């Protein structure tokens, strides 16, 4: 038996793990704890009293409690979209925990992100941050100008006012930046100190805060500072520009990140567009237009030509040719008869039919695909940023250095010991905070994204660039990814050498130009490319699922499949039939052209493999990547394509859920998976993969679900994108070195190691110079990416 119990007292992922271990100490119980739902699912052979589990929790320590009323596990249909906004931490510090209000993560300080499918406007966070960035720039720019002009001899600013006055101006201008535009960074820094999860915000908060507070003290109490800290103006050097520049640059990075997160719901919106808002309900012999929400199981729905099917059901009356590419990815419509199943979101052809509803709302296959996309996109935790990783070690080291500096000066200095101790300890915090750290990643990413766009590779965010370099398995779809994604006429098979092909092509063009079937359009394109012109056709008739008939110059001709030939009593010559069988074994589609008695030719139609696919797969395999094809097509076609391209593996007849499950399996084996696809059926897999890569020639849903889009739909660009990823990651690491290098070298000087030997303390000019050099180095190094070849 299996029951669920409410659990109270859990606040983080560590709590969840603690409770789960405690419950599993009870003999005969297997427990799984969910932090988000605050509940435990416990499987047991015989009922175990709740008191036993409560005793186990009490013995484990911690203030955790289990509810008294277990509820049986019931399968509930999953919602298509979340009603009301839910937010989660993109770093998943607390597992799958969600919040009902926007804000920052209580553990790491990152902005909470709205879940895909939420009704909250996902652009609101971006717009708020953008407004704050404009405020920060407006006030930081004049501070920076005032500070920099102090280095220019004969500065005209000092003809208007003294240095002390300008320092007061800098203070006033810095207040909106510190206490409004970027105050959230100090809140995050404080939260990170409390939780002991040090990150970039810890470093920024300590460094920028120390610089601003030092400047305040220097402005209000300049007399407490030793003469070594006074400038030639008689004032103590202030760091208002360093503090505001640091904070503004970090805010710029947050704005860029928010813009990327603002697109997370786009894939869900595109999928929801596949469901019509209304449907034609048949009741008591009458047709009525009703909202999709009013449809119930066993209702009869009329679907008219060209309409989207509103629910899952089966055909009760009539027949149809249905475009099911959103499920299978295959471009050729499927012929449906009475009793056949049709799916919500697929598109009806040019006939009308009546379906009986089998599944509605969250039970439909389309709703399940939407839910898969939502789950995959919200459960995928981004990797920890390198700046945060560095900060987790750098912050304790800097704080320790500052404390040791204070202790050393307090114990060893003879005169003004505590003043020197305080000033030098603060100086360590100031010099240790590199203002270029906030610029190191976004600068490389911006240049890298621009470089990708020039080469037809659209990259949605920095995370995609970072993770693509680690990929070791590439999953590819067949239709529209490896192949052209549309039926094309490959060749004509003839029953006799006496047949005049030009005359035959004219008749085929004349008949098929009147048909709306994709197979007919393939032969029309081919014939027109040969320069053929159509002639008059009389008594044209389209027979659903079989082909077309028509009279040309008084004679009846037919184009269609073998069923049409058999139905019309048309003979298929043995030699022609043998050629057809050979083509069908390779997964090709066949359409016959016949007069009233005998088939004259057979048209071989296939989804042509792109010319670039072979080279693209060889390029990926040469870099040590495993290339696997997952397709919704039949096994014969998959075998043909897989062997021809030399793929490492392939699987056929894969539904959206099957593709997603295969990627989850590979990820469980420790593989880093990239998925390349172009269809609606690929959307869940694209979201689940470590990196989703969409063909620019594919559907909007696929493009929105993916993190990288190849504009030309050329698989060779995956290798280019991976090379760009490696270049950007290397560049970011170099930038981090430049961002930290000058400042790390300045820490011993700030601590005062040169004072006993040379009487030198940290020069404010040196601190400003270190910050300037690190920023210039980062910008210059990032711009080098523009000259690199892919």
C-alpha positions in Angstrom: 0.0 0.0 0.0 1.1 3.6 -0.6 0.0 6.7 1.3 0.9 10.4 1.4 1.5 12.3 4.7 1.8 16.0 5.2 5.2 17.0 6.6 5.8 20.3 8.5 9.1 22.0 9.4 11.0 21.6 6.1 12.5 24.8 4.6 15.2 23.6 2.3 16.6 20.7 0.3 18.8 19.7 3.3 15.6 19.4 5.4 14.0 17.2 2.8 17.0 14.8 2.7 17.0 14.7 6.5 13.3 13.8 6.8 13.6 11.2 4.0 16.5 9.4 5.7 14.7 9.4 9.1 11.5 8.0 7.6 13.4 5.3 5.8 14.8 4.0 9.1 11.4 2.6 9.9 11.4 -1.1 9.1 9.1 -2.0 6.2 8.8 1.5 4.9 10.1 3.1 1.7 9.7 6.9 1.8 10.1 9.6 -0.8 9.8 13.2 0.4 8.7 16.1 -1.8 9.8 19.6 -0.5 7.5 21.6 -2.8 4.3 19.8 -1.7 5.6 19.4 1.9 4.6 15.7 1.9 6.0 12.2 2.2 5.0 9.3 0.0 5.5 6.1 2.0 5.1 2.6 0.6 4.6 -0.2 3.1 3.5 -3.9 3.0 1.3 -3.5 6.1 -0.1 -0.3 7.7 2.3 1.4 10.0 0.9 3.9 12.6 1.7 7.5 12.1 3.2 7.6 15.6 6.0 5.3 14.5 7.1 7.8 11.8 6.7 10.7 14.2 9.0 9.0 16.7 11.6 8.4 14.0 11.6 12.1 13.1 11.9 13.1 16.7 14.9 10.8 17.2 16.7 12.2 14.1 16.7 15.7 15.6 15.1 18.8 14.1 11.6 20.3 14.4 9.9 18.1 11.9 6.4 16.6 12.2 4.3 14.2 10.2 0.5 14.6 9.8 -2.0 12.2 11.4 -4.3 11.6 8.4 -2.7 9.7 5.5 -4.3 10.0 2.1 -4.1 7.3 -0.6 -2.1 8.1 -3.7 -4.5 9.1 -6.4 -3.5 9.8 -10.0 -4.7 13.3 -10.9 -4.7 14.8 -14.4 -2.0 17.4 -14.8 -3.0 20.9 -15.6 -2.2 22.3 -19.0 -1.0 25.6 -17.5 -0.5 26.9 -14.0 -3.2 29.3 -12.9 -1.6 32.2 -11.2 2.1 32.9 -11.1 4.6 30.5 -9.4 8.2 31.3 -9.0 11.3 29.2 -8.5 15.0 29.7 -8.0 16.9 29.2 -11.3 19.8 27.7 -9.2 17.3 25.2 -7.5 18.9 25.8 -4.1 15.8 24.4 -2.4 15.1 21.7 -4.9 11.7 22.1 -6.6 10.3 24.6 -4.0 8.2 27.4 -5.5 7.0 30.7 -4.3 3.7 32.6 -5.0 5.4 36.0 -5.1 8.4 37.3 -7.1 11.6 38.2 -5.3 15.0 36.7 -4.6 16.0 33.3 -3.5 16.5 33.2 0.3 19.6 31.0 -0.1 21.6 32.3 -3.1 20.0 35.7 -3.8 19.2 35.0 -7.4 16.0 36.5 -8.9 13.1 34.1 -8.7 11.9 33.1 -12.2 8.2 32.7 -13.2 7.4 29.1 -14.2 6.6 28.4 -17.8 2.8 28.6 -18.3 2.3 31.2 -15.5 -0.2 33.9 -16.3 2.0 36.6 -14.8 3.6 38.9 -17.3 7.2 37.5 -17.5 8.5 40.8 -18.9 7.7 42.7 -15.7 11.0 41.8 -13.9 13.0 42.8 -17.0 11.2 46.1 -17.3 11.7 46.9 -13.6 15.4 46.0 -13.8 15.8 48.0 -17.0 14.2 51.1 -15.4 16.6 50.7 -12.4 19.6 50.4 -14.8 18.6 53.7 -16.5 18.5 55.3 -13.1 21.9 53.8 -12.1 23.5 54.9 -15.4 22.1 58.4 -15.1 23.6 59.0 -11.6 26.8 56.9 -12.0 28.0 58.6 -15.2 28.5 62.0 -13.7 30.2 60.5 -10.6 32.6 58.7 -12.9 33.3 61.9 -14.9 34.0 63.9 -11.7 36.3 61.2 -10.4 38.3 60.7 -13.6 38.8 64.5 -14.2 40.7 64.6 -10.9 43.5 62.9 -12.8 43.7 65.6 -15.5 46.1 68.4 -14.7 44.5 71.9 -14.6 41.1 70.4 -14.2 38.5 73.1 -14.8 36.1 71.5 -12.4 38.1 72.8 -9.5 37.7 76.3 -10.7 34.0 76.0 -9.9 34.3 74.2 -6.6 36.7 72.6 -4.2 37.5 68.9 -4.1 35.6 68.6 -0.9 32.5 70.0 -2.6 32.8 67.6 -5.5 33.1 64.7 -3.0 29.8 65.9 -1.5 28.3 66.0 -5.0 29.4 62.4 -5.6 27.8 61.3 -2.3 24.5 62.8 -3.2 24.6 61.3 -6.7 25.5 57.9 -5.3 22.5 57.6 -2.9 19.9 56.7 -5.6 22.2 54.1 -7.1 23.0 52.5 -3.8 19.7 52.8 -1.9 17.3 52.3 -4.9 18.6 51.0 -8.1 21.0 48.4 -6.7 19.9 48.0 -3.1 18.7 44.4 -3.9 22.4 43.4 -4.2 23.1 44.3 -0.6 20.0 42.4 0.5 21.3 39.3 -1.4 24.7 39.7 0.0 23.3 39.8 3.5 21.2 36.7 2.8 24.2 34.9 1.4 26.2 35.6 4.6 23.4 34.4 6.8 22.9 31.2 4.7 26.7 30.9 4.2 26.1 30.3 0.5 28.8 32.8 -0.7 28.3 34.0 -4.3 29.0 36.9 -6.6 26.6 39.1 -4.6 28.5 38.5 -1.4 31.7 39.8 -3.0 29.9 42.7 -4.6 28.0 43.6 -1.5 31.1 43.5 0.7 33.4 45.3 -1.7 30.9 48.0 -2.9 29.6 48.4 0.6 33.0 48.8 2.1 34.0 51.3 -0.6 30.9 53.4 0.0 31.1 53.3 3.8 34.8 54.1 3.7 34.0 57.1 1.5 31.3 58.3 3.9 33.7 58.1 6.9 36.4 59.9 4.9 34.0 62.7 4.0 32.5 63.2 7.5 35.6 62.5 9.6 38.8 63.1 7.5 40.8 64.0 10.6 40.9 60.4 11.9 42.9 59.2 8.8 46.7 59.2 8.9 48.4 61.7 6.5 49.3 58.9 4.1 45.6 58.7 3.1 45.2 62.4 2.3 45.4 63.6 -1.3 47.2 66.8 -2.4 43.9 68.6 -2.1 44.0 67.9 1.6 41.0 65.5 1.4 40.8 61.8 1.9 40.4 59.9 -1.4 36.8 58.6 -1.7 35.5 55.6 -3.7 32.0 56.6 -4.6 32.7 56.1 -8.3 34.2 52.6 -7.6 31.1 51.5 -5.6 28.6 52.9 -8.2 30.4 51.6 -11.2 30.6 48.1 -9.7 26.9 48.0 -8.8 25.8 49.4 -12.2 27.9 46.8 -14.1 26.4 44.0 -12.1 22.9 45.4 -12.7 23.7 45.4 -16.4 24.4 41.6 -16.1 21.1 41.1 -14.3 19.2 43.0 -17.0 20.7 40.8 -19.7 19.8 37.7 -17.7 16.2 38.9 -17.1 15.7 39.4 -20.8 16.7 35.8 -21.5 14.4 34.5 -18.7 11.6 36.7 -20.2 11.3 34.3 -23.1 10.8 31.1 -21.1 7.0 31.0 -21.5 7.0 31.6 -25.3 7.1 27.8 -26.1 4.0 27.2 -23.9 2.2 30.1 -25.6 2.9 28.7 -29.0 1.7 25.3 -28.1 -1.5 26.7 -26.6 -2.2 28.4 -29.9 -2.6 24.9 -31.4 -5.8 24.5 -29.5 -8.8 26.4 -30.9 -10.9 28.5 -28.4 -14.2 27.2 -29.9 -15.6 24.1 -31.4 -18.8 23.1 -33.3 -20.8 20.9 -31.0 -23.5 18.6 -32.4 -26.5 18.2 -30.0 -30.0 17.1 -30.7 -29.3 17.3 -34.5 -28.2 20.9 -34.2 -24.8 22.6 -34.6 -23.7 25.1 -32.0 -20.5 27.0 -31.5 -19.3 26.5 -27.9 -16.2 27.3 -25.8 -13.6 24.6 -25.7 -14.1 24.4 -21.9 -17.7 23.2 -22.4 -16.8 20.1 -24.3 -17.2 16.8 -22.4 -16.4 13.2 -23.0 -18.7 11.4 -25.6 -19.7 14.7 -27.1 -20.0 14.8 -30.9 -17.9 17.5 -32.6 -17.9 18.6 -36.2 -14.5 19.5 -37.6 -14.6 21.5 -40.8 -12.0 21.7 -43.6 -8.8 23.4 -42.5 -9.8 23.6 -38.8 -7.6 22.5 -35.9 -9.0 19.5 -34.0 -10.1 20.7 -30.5 -9.9 17.4 -28.5 -8.8 13.8 -28.7 -11.4 11.5 -30.1 -12.2 9.0 -32.9 -14.0 9.6 -36.2 -17.7 8.8 -35.9 -18.8 9.9 -39.3 -16.9 10.7 -42.5 -13.2 10.6 -43.4 -10.3 13.0 -43.4 -6.7 13.6 -44.3 -5.0 14.9 -41.0 -1.7 16.7 -40.6 -0.3 15.1 -37.5 3.2 16.6 -37.8 2.8 18.0 -34.3 2.9 14.4 -33.0 5.0 12.4 -35.4 7.0 15.1 -37.1 6.2 13.6 -40.5 5.1 16.0 -43.2 2.8 13.7 -45.1 -0.9 13.8 -43.9 -2.4 10.6 -42.5 -5.7 9.3 -44.0 -8.3 8.6 -41.4 -11.5 6.6 -41.6 -14.5 5.9 -39.2 -13.1 4.6 -35.9 -9.6 6.0 -36.3 -8.2 8.2 -33.5 -7.5 11.9 -34.1 -5.6 14.2 -31.8 -6.1 17.7 -30.4 -4.0 20.3 -32.2 -3.6 18.3 -35.5 -5.0 20.0 -38.6 -7.9 18.7 -40.7 -7.6 18.6 -44.5 -10.2 19.6 -47.0 -13.2 17.4 -45.8 -15.6 17.7 -43.0 -16.1 14.9 -40.4 -17.7 14.2 -37.0 -15.6 13.0 -34.1 -16.7 11.6 -30.7 -14.7 13.0 -27.8 -12.5 10.6 -25.9 -10.3 12.9 -23.9 -10.6 16.6 -23.0 -8.5 19.3 -21.2 -5.5 18.0 -19.5 -6.0 14.5 -20.7 -5.3 15.2 -24.3 -2.0 14.3 -25.9 -1.3 18.0 -26.7 -1.9 18.9 -23.0 0.6 16.2 -22.0 3.1 17.6 -24.5 2.6 21.1 -23.0 3.1 19.7 -19.5 6.2 17.8 -20.6 7.7 21.1 -21.9 6.8 22.9 -18.7 8.3 20.2 -16.5 11.5 19.9 -18.5 12.1 23.7 -18.7 11.4 24.3 -15.0 13.2 21.3 -13.6 16.4 22.0 -15.5 18.8 23.7 -13.1 21.4 26.0 -14.7 25.1 25.3 -13.8 26.6 27.6 -11.2 28.2 30.6 -12.7 32.0 30.7 -12.6 31.9 34.1 -10.8 29.9 32.5 -8.0 32.3 29.6 -7.8 35.2 31.9 -7.5 33.3 34.0 -4.9 32.6 31.0 -2.7 36.4 30.7 -2.1 37.4 34.3 -2.6 34.9 35.8 -0.1 36.2 33.9 3.0 39.8 34.5 1.9 39.2 38.3 1.6 37.3 38.6 4.8 40.0 36.6 6.6 42.7 38.8 5.0 40.9 41.9 6.2 40.6 40.5 9.8 44.2 39.5 9.9 45.2 43.0 8.6 43.2 44.6 11.4 44.7 42.3 14.1 48.2 42.7 12.8 48.0 46.6 12.8 46.2 46.7 16.1 49.0 44.6 17.7 52.1 45.9 15.9 51.5 49.6 15.2 52.8 52.1 17.8 50.9 55.2 16.9 47.2 55.4 15.9 47.2 51.6 16.0 43.4 51.1 15.7 43.0 53.8 13.1 45.6 52.2 10.9 44.0 48.8 11.6 40.6 49.9 10.6 41.6 51.9 7.5 43.9 49.1 6.2 41.3 46.4 6.9 38.7 48.4 4.9 41.3 49.0 2.2 41.8 45.3 1.8 38.0 44.9 1.2 38.0 47.7 -1.4 41.0 46.6 -3.4 39.8 43.0 -3.3 36.5 43.8 -5.0 37.1 43.8 -8.8 34.6 46.0 -10.5 35.4 44.1 -13.8 34.0 40.9 -12.3 30.5 42.1 -13.1 31.6 42.7 -16.7 33.7 39.6 -17.3 30.9 37.2 -18.3 28.3 39.5 -20.0 31.0 41.1 -22.1 32.3 37.8 -23.5 28.7 36.6 -23.9 27.6 39.7 -25.8 30.5 39.5 -28.2 30.0 35.7 -28.6 26.3 36.0 -29.3 27.0 38.7 -31.9 29.6 36.4 -33.5 27.1 33.6 -33.6 24.4 35.8 -35.2 26.9 36.7 -38.0 27.3 33.0 -38.7 23.6 32.2 -38.6 23.6 30.9 -35.0 21.1 32.5 -32.6 22.0 32.0 -29.0 19.3 32.7 -26.3 21.5 33.0 -23.2 24.9 32.6 -21.6 24.0 29.3 -20.1 23.6 27.8 -23.6 27.1 28.9 -24.6 28.6 27.5 -21.4 26.9 24.0 -21.5 27.4 23.4 -25.3 31.1 23.0 -24.8 30.4 20.0 -22.4 28.1 18.1 -24.7 29.1 14.5 -25.6 25.9 13.2 -27.2 23.9 14.8 -30.0 20.3 13.6 -30.5 18.9 14.5 -33.9 15.4 14.3 -35.3 15.0 13.0 -38.9 12.3 15.0 -40.6 13.3 18.7 -41.1 16.6 18.2 -39.3 18.5 15.5 -41.2 16.0 15.7 -44.2 14.3 18.6 -46.0 11.1 18.1 -44.0 8.8 18.0 -47.0 8.0 15.4 -49.6 9.9 15.8 -52.9 9.8 13.7 -56.1 13.0 11.7 -56.4 12.5 10.0 -59.7 10.1 8.4 -62.2 9.9 4.6 -62.8 8.6 3.6 -66.3 6.9 0.4 -67.4 8.3 0.7 -70.9 11.1 2.5 -72.7 8.5 3.6 -75.3 6.8 5.9 -72.9 7.3 9.6 -73.8 8.2 11.2 -70.4 7.4 14.8 -71.4 3.9 13.8 -72.5 3.4 11.8 -69.2 4.7 14.7 -67.1 2.2 17.1 -68.8 -0.7 14.9 -67.8 0.6 14.4 -64.3 1.1 18.2 -63.8 -2.4 18.9 -65.3 -4.1 16.5 -62.8 -2.0 17.2 -59.7 -2.1 20.9 -60.0 -5.8 20.7 -59.1 -5.0 18.6 -55.9 -4.2 20.1 -52.4 -2.3 16.9 -51.3 1.4 17.4 -50.4 2.3 14.4 -52.5 0.6 16.0 -55.5 2.5 19.3 -54.9 5.8 17.4 -54.9 5.2 16.2 -58.5 3.9 19.7 -59.6 7.1 21.4 -58.4 9.2 18.8 -60.2 7.2 19.1 -63.5 7.4 22.9 -63.4 11.1 22.8 -63.0 11.2 20.8 -66.2 9.4 23.6 -68.0 6.2 21.7 -68.5 2.9 23.5 -68.8 -0.5 22.1 -67.8 -3.5 21.4 -70.2 -7.3 21.4 -69.7 -8.7 18.8 -67.3 -12.4 17.8 -67.2 -14.4 15.9 -64.6 -11.7 16.1 -62.0 -12.3 14.1 -58.8 -10.2 13.8 -55.7 -10.6 10.5 -53.8 -9.5 10.9 -50.2 -6.7 8.6 -49.2 -6.3 7.1 -52.7 -5.6 9.7 -55.4 -7.2 11.8 -58.2 -9.1 11.1 -61.5 -9.7 13.3 -64.5 -10.2 13.5 -68.2 -7.6 14.9 -70.6 -8.5 15.1 -74.4 -11.5 12.7 -73.8 -9.5 10.0 -72.0 -9.6 9.2 -68.3 -6.3 9.1 -66.3 -5.6 8.3 -62.6 -2.8 9.2 -60.2 -2.8 7.5 -56.9 -1.7 4.6 -54.6 -2.1 0.9 -55.2 -5.6 0.9 -53.6 -6.8 3.2 -56.3 -5.3 1.0 -59.0 -7.0 -2.1 -57.5 -10.3 -0.3 -57.1 -10.3 0.9 -60.7 -9.2 -2.6 -62.0 -6.0 -1.1 -63.4 -3.1 -3.5 -64.2 0.3 -2.9 -62.9 3.0 -4.4 -65.1 5.3 -6.9 -63.4 8.5 -5.1 -64.3 7.2 -1.8 -62.9 5.9 -3.5 -59.7 9.3 -5.1 -59.0 10.9 -1.7 -59.2 8.3 -0.3 -56.9 8.9 -3.0 -54.3 12.6 -2.2 -54.2 11.9 1.4 -53.6 9.2 0.7 -50.9 11.8 -1.4 -49.0 13.8 1.8 -48.7 10.9 3.6 -47.1 9.9 5.5 -50.2 6.3 6.5 -51.0 4.9 5.5 -54.4 2.2 7.1 -56.6 1.1 5.5 -59.9 0.1 7.3 -63.1 -2.3 5.2 -65.2 -4.7 5.4 -68.1 -8.0 3.4 -68.0 -6.3 0.0 -68.3 -2.6 0.1 -67.2 -0.2 1.9 -65.0 2.4 3.6 -67.1 4.8 5.0 -64.6 5.4 5.1 -60.8 6.5 8.3 -59.0 9.0 7.8 -56.2 8.5 10.4 -53.5 10.7 10.8 -50.4 11.8 13.2 -47.8 15.2 14.0 -49.2 18.3 14.0 -47.0 19.9 17.4 -46.8 23.2 17.7 -48.7 24.9 19.1 -45.6 23.8 16.3 -43.2 26.5 13.8 -44.0 29.3 16.2 -43.5 27.7 17.6 -40.3 27.6 14.2 -38.7 31.2 13.4 -39.7 32.3 16.7 -38.2 30.5 15.9 -34.9 31.8 12.4 -34.7 35.4 13.5 -35.4 35.2 15.6 -32.2 34.3 12.5 -30.2 30.5 13.1 -30.0 28.0 10.3 -30.3 25.2 11.1 -32.8 21.8 9.4 -32.3 18.7 9.8 -34.4 15.2 9.6 -32.8 12.3 9.7 -35.4 8.6 9.2 -35.4 8.9 7.6 -38.9 8.8 3.8 -39.6 11.7 1.4 -38.9 12.5 0.8 -42.5 13.0 4.5 -43.3 15.0 5.0 -40.0 17.3 2.1 -40.9 17.9 3.5 -44.4 18.8 7.0 -43.2 20.8 5.7 -40.2 23.0 3.4 -42.3 23.4 5.9 -45.1 24.7 8.6 -42.7 26.7 6.3 -40.5 24.9 7.3 -37.3 26.0 5.7 -34.0 22.4 4.7 -33.2 18.8 5.4 -34.2 15.3 4.6 -33.0 12.0 4.7 -34.9 8.4 5.3 -34.1 9.3 7.7 -31.3 6.5 9.8 -29.8 7.2 13.0 -27.9 7.2 11.2 -24.6 9.5 8.5 -26.0 12.1 11.1 -27.1 12.0 12.8 -23.8 12.4 9.5 -21.9 15.4 8.6 -24.0 17.1 11.8 -23.2 16.4 11.4 -19.5 17.9 7.9 -19.7 21.1 9.2 -21.3 21.3 12.0 -18.7 21.0 9.5 -15.9 24.0 7.8 -17.4 26.0 11.0 -16.9 25.8 12.1 -20.5 25.6 15.8 -21.5 22.9 15.8 -24.3 22.2 18.2 -27.1 18.9 17.8 -29.0 18.4 19.1 -32.5 14.9 19.2 -33.9 12.4 21.3 -35.8 8.8 20.1 -34.9 6.2 20.5 -32.3 6.8 16.9 -31.4 10.4 17.7 -30.5 9.5 20.5 -28.0 9.5 18.4 -24.8 12.9 16.8 -25.8 14.4 20.2 -26.7 13.4 21.5 -23.3 14.7 18.4 -21.4 18.0 18.3 -23.2 21.0 20.0 -21.6 21.0 22.1 -24.8 18.1 22.4 -27.2 19.0 23.3 -30.8 16.2 24.2 -33.2 16.3 24.4 -37.0 15.4 27.9 -38.1 13.3 26.3 -40.9 11.1 24.6 -38.3 8.1 25.5 -36.1 7.9 28.4 -33.7 7.3 26.0 -30.8 10.6 24.2 -31.4 12.5 27.5 -31.8 11.0 28.9 -28.5 11.7 25.6 -26.7 15.4 25.6 -27.8 18.3 27.6 -26.5 20.1 27.8 -29.8 18.6 28.3 -33.3 20.4 27.4 -36.5 18.9 30.0 -38.9 19.8 28.1 -42.1 18.7 24.8 -40.6 22.2 23.4 -41.4 23.4 20.7 -39.0 27.0 21.7 -39.8 26.4 24.8 -37.7 26.2 22.6 -34.5 29.9 22.1 -34.8 30.4 25.8 -35.4 28.2 26.6 -32.3 30.2 24.2 -30.2 33.5 25.8 -31.3 32.1 29.2 -30.5 31.0 27.9 -27.1 34.6 26.7 -26.3 36.0 30.0 -27.4 33.6 32.0 -25.2 34.2 29.9 -22.1 38.0 30.2 -22.6 37.5 34.0 -23.0 35.4 34.2 -19.8 38.1 32.4 -17.8 40.7 34.9 -19.2 38.4 37.8 -18.3 38.0 36.5 -14.7 41.8 36.3 -14.5 42.1 39.9 -15.6 39.2 40.9 -13.3 40.9 39.4 -10.3 44.6 39.6 -11.1 45.4 43.3 -10.5 43.2 43.3 -7.4 44.7 40.2 -5.8 48.2 41.7 -6.3 47.0 44.8 -4.5 45.7 43.0 -1.4 49.2 42.7 0.2 49.8 46.3 -0.5 46.4 47.2 1.0 47.2 45.2 4.1 50.4 47.3 4.5 53.2 44.8 3.9 55.3 47.5 2.3 54.9 49.9 5.2 57.7 48.5 7.5 60.2 48.6 4.6 59.2 51.7 2.6 56.7 53.5 4.7 54.1 52.9 1.9 50.4 52.3 2.4 47.8 51.6 -0.3 47.7 54.6 -2.7 44.1 55.5 -3.6 45.4 56.2 -7.1 46.8 52.6 -7.2 43.4 51.2 -6.3 41.7 53.3 -9.0 44.4 52.3 -11.5 43.9 48.5 -10.7 40.2 48.8 -11.2 40.6 50.7 -14.5 43.2 48.3 -15.8 41.1 45.2 -15.0 38.1 46.7 -16.8 40.1 47.8 -19.9 41.7 44.3 -20.0 38.4 42.5 -19.8 36.8 44.7 -22.6 39.9 44.4 -24.9 40.1 40.6 -24.3 36.4 40.1 -25.1 36.6 42.1 -28.3 39.3 39.7 -29.5 36.5 37.1 -30.1 35.2 39.2 -33.0 38.3 38.3 -35.1 38.2 34.6 -34.4 37.1 32.2 -37.2 34.5 29.5 -36.7 
